[in-house]
Structure formats: structure tokens, C-alpha cells
């Protein structure tokens, strides 16, 4: 165990083991029969990988021990005993003094299954189950016994899911609810799939209508439970914070463990600017001595205080503005389709040039006008000419698709 | 920009605002260098071409970064300018240090009739904001107010208006008790 093996790791391992225990609980004979250490699971993983490499010859006990050299001897011994007894590894051939063993395919697949359950909490298994049943039952194939099995199985699974969600929503802490939030993910599609299965069942096996009624109510109950649970999570998240279902520890852990690249990716499309407001001299004078300065910006004409039915004046004004901009734009383009900004701004003083630029930007920003300013790099620095810094740009007509 | 070093300096100042660097640092292209009072450090600020200021954004009808409590903040900045900008024929930077009491006293004369506590609360809030955006440089312990590097970014053509403003503003009243 290295230095990093802290509280987080212990908690994570505890969670892993608790899922194992839930999964094997159905098959376990004694409460302490399941493994209580995630290392043992890794050992099984290593073991099966070694068997896969070995191929049809299988492995002897010595080879197994060599393959699992990373684990202590007595642990391997103990595991081998259990796996052999339960048939996860079996003698390669049924004859006395057989030294080679082969691994059971079923055991490994169940392990993959367990790993998936670990990651998704079993909800996606329910999804797949529903999809499979739907495919199987579609078109009335399958026997009445199979249909009965499906309706009872799905109803029970949904009811258990509802019971867990309701208990968490009503009695559990928000943290516990958040941890089990994967149960809520894709609730809508789960409901849709279950309803589809329900419809098929009802259509082809009308005799199951009573059980189908129970399935219907289980689906509805799941819908309600997931809505209530989400509502509680949203309420706990508050209005000011973004709605995230991840506990703060998870964010912290990400920040600690992420690589530089991962952290930087968050910022890849952000532009930062020092948030420092500008104090215009005119504003300063106005605030300090109440003197109003003529500002360079244009302002809208005063509106009549009498309300006049519709929004005509602002419309008229912006139309007038649009007309003015169109006039300028057409004059600038002088019949062509595009013109280089550099050409327009040269040979004038900056005061004129920037007025032209402001009009071009306004025309480009006006959605109702079909003009566009396109800039490209790099910046040219041209001391003692106007403008002294110039980015090549083109003012052009936008061809509207007819 | 061709020079990557200068581009980095521009990016830095874009991210954190005016940069306070040791005086030995070379001035990157296109940046304004302001030597501080001590002479050990200097400020680097981007100098946009042709005396363009962020006020230009209004002309282009783009969003400008809003000032919190704009009137109060502007008044306090004007008052600080009145106290610190002594050589009114020259440029405001660097000016001479003033005390917080002096600045708040000018604000008090601009907006008479406000209670001591209100004046202090609003005034100190505005001073903090101006300090954060580097318009002023405030030493809380010494209760000292200096002009910040950004006052040097006012273009020359604005200075007559500022001079006029400073002439109109009252001076701090010297007969006041330092702590009423």
C-alpha cells in the first residue's frame, strides 16, 4: 500500500465490496461467505487472464501461483480452494493425478457482469433485460410461461427499485440519495422500455391482464419515485449552484487526480479577461459635479409617454437605422460584393476611420441586414500610419440562400 | 504579433490586469511602462493603438463591463484624483499619496447631508473596488490612498476635462479632526 492509500480509497473499496455482497447475496449460504476485500476480486481477474493466455493446455498450480505472484501465497492458496470447490476452475481432463486446470467460461462472464453492475448500479442491466425480453416476445413468439416469467420478474425488479428510491427520498440523507442517483439516470427510457414490454405482453397474452395491471402500477410508481427523488436532489442543490448530482468529494478528487491536460481541457474554449471596469472621464465628471458631457454614442430619440398600441416607434427607429446602415454599406461596397477594410480605413484620419468602422460593425451585427465583417490574422503594426494597428478584414455581402 | 515574448506579456496582462514587475524587466512591445514611486517595481499595461480606450466599446454598441455602484465609485475616484493629482499641468500618474480621510472628506463635501457611517461604508466599498481594478492603490494599514496605474491610461485628449473637473472639486478640509 502506498502513501496515497487514504480515506478516499478505503471508502471506495468499501463501496465496491458492498456491491459484491449484494450481488452474491442470493447465492451465498452464509453471511460471511462473500469476499470482503477488493484485492481478492483483482486476484480472480488476474487468474482468468492467465488462463486465457494459457489456452487449451490449462495451468498447473505452480503456474497459477507464478501468474499471481503479486499476491501473497496464502491468499492464492485460499482462493484456489474456493474456486476449485465451486467449479470456477476445474481439472482440464477428468482423470486421476491431473495437474492442469482450466477456467470456467461462465465464471468469467459473470465477473464481467459484476464489473458492469459495479459501474452502473445494475440499472443498465435492467435496461438490457427489458430490451432482450422485448425482442424475444415481439410478434407473439415465446410461450405463455416465458411471458409470465417476464411480467413477474420485471414487476418485482421495478418494485424493489421504487422501494429503495422512496426510502432514500423520504428517510435518507441527501448524500445517500446522491450516491444512489444512478438509479435515476435514464428513468424516462427505462419507463418507456418497460411500457413497451407491457404492451406486447398485454397484446399477445390477454390472460396476464391482472399481472399486467400490477406491472403498470409498478411502472407508474417508479415514475413518481424518480420525480420525487429528483425534486429532492434539485431542492438540495439550491438555486444558486448548478444542478450537479456529484458530491463535492468527487469534484475535489477529480481536481487532485486529473492530469494537466484534463484540467486544461476545461478551459480550452474560455477567454479570460481581467474584470476591471473602465471609468470614462465623462462619467466621472457627471457623477462628481453633476455635469453632463456630450457622449459620443448615439442615443435613441425620446419616446412619447403616451402608450401607442404597438411597438411602432422602436420598429421605425431601427428601420431608419437599418436604412442608414444599408446606405453606408452600399456606398462602401459600391456595387461589388466585398471590400477590404484596409482599403476603406487608409488615407483618412483615425476619427473618421473609426466612425466608418463603427458603422460597418453595426451593419454586420444587424441580423436583418445581409452584411458581414470577416477578420483574419495576423496583426500588422505600422507605426506612424492610420490605423497604426491593422488586422486584415473583409466587409462583404452575405448571399442569402434563396 | 510577431514577438512571442510580447504576446505572452499581453496575455498575462489580459488575464490579471496591470502587471507589477521588477524594474529590470524589459518593456514588451506595445506596452506602457510606469515606474512606481519606490523605483524598484514598475507597472506594465497594454497600450492600445491610437489612444483607443474601452470607451470605444460604447461606440461599437457592445457591452461594457459594468461598474458596481457607478455614481459612488466615480465620485470616490474623482475625489481621490483631487487629493492625489497635485501637479495639475502634468499627467495624473504617479501623483502624491493622500489619506483615506482626505478622500472621504472630499466625497462628503460632494454629497452633503449623509451620515458619517453611510459615507464611510459606501466610501470604503468604492475604494476597495477601485483598488481591485487598479484605479487606485490603497494601503489599508497606513490608511493611504495613491493613484493606481490605470489612471495613466486616460488618453491625453481627456486630460483637459479631468483638469477642469479637479478645479471644480473642493479640497479636503484641513481643520477636521482626523477621527470625528
Contacts between the chains, C-beta under 8 A, distances in Angstrom:
chain1	res1	chain2	res2	distance
A	272	B	14	7.3
A	272	B	15	5.1
A	273	B	14	6.1
A	273	B	15	7.5
A	274	B	13	7.5
A	274	B	14	6.6
A	274	B	15	6.1
A	274	B	16	5.5
A	274	B	17	3.6
A	275	B	65	6.4
A	275	B	133	7.6
A	276	B	17	5.0
A	276	B	65	7.3
A	276	B	132	7.7
A	276	B	133	3.8
A	276	B	134	6.4
A	276	B	150	7.1
A	277	B	64	7.5
A	277	B	65	4.6
A	277	B	66	6.6
A	277	B	67	4.3
A	277	B	68	7.9
A	277	B	133	5.9
A	278	B	53	6.5
A	278	B	54	3.7
A	278	B	55	6.4
A	278	B	64	6.6
A	278	B	65	7.1
A	279	B	67	6.9
A	279	B	73	7.5
A	279	B	74	6.2
A	279	B	77	5.7
A	279	B	135	6.3
A	280	B	53	7.7
A	280	B	55	4.8
A	281	B	154	6.2
A	281	B	158	4.2
A	281	B	161	4.9
A	281	B	162	5.7
A	281	B	165	7.7
A	282	B	161	7.2
A	283	B	70	6.8
A	283	B	74	5.5
A	284	B	74	4.9
A	284	B	77	6.2
A	284	B	78	5.1
A	284	B	81	7.9
A	284	B	162	7.5
A	284	B	165	6.6
A	285	B	78	7.7
A	285	B	161	6.1
A	285	B	164	7.6
A	285	B	165	4.9
A	286	B	74	7.6
A	287	B	70	7.0
A	287	B	71	4.5
A	287	B	72	8.0
A	287	B	74	3.5
A	287	B	75	5.1
A	287	B	78	7.0
A	288	B	74	6.5
A	288	B	75	5.3
A	288	B	78	3.7
A	288	B	79	7.4
A	288	B	110	6.2
A	288	B	165	6.2
A	288	B	168	7.9
A	288	B	169	6.3
A	289	B	110	7.7
A	289	B	165	6.7
A	289	B	168	5.2
A	289	B	169	7.0
A	293	B	161	7.2
A	295	B	58	7.4
A	296	B	55	7.7
A	296	B	58	7.3
A	296	B	59	5.8
A	297	B	58	4.6
A	297	B	59	5.9
A	297	B	61	7.6
A	350	B	50	4.9
A	354	B	52	7.8
A	354	B	56	7.3
A	354	B	59	7.2
A	357	B	60	7.8
A	358	B	59	5.1
A	358	B	60	5.4
A	358	B	61	7.9
A	361	B	60	5.1
A	361	B	61	7.8
A	362	B	60	7.5
A	362	B	61	6.2
A	365	B	61	7.4
A	378	B	1	7.3
A	378	B	2	7.6
A	379	B	1	6.0
A	381	B	1	7.7
A	381	B	29	7.7
A	381	B	30	7.5
A	386	B	50	7.4
A	387	B	49	6.5
A	387	B	50	6.0
A	388	B	49	4.6
A	388	B	50	6.0
A	389	B	48	8.0
A	389	B	49	4.1
A	389	B	50	7.7
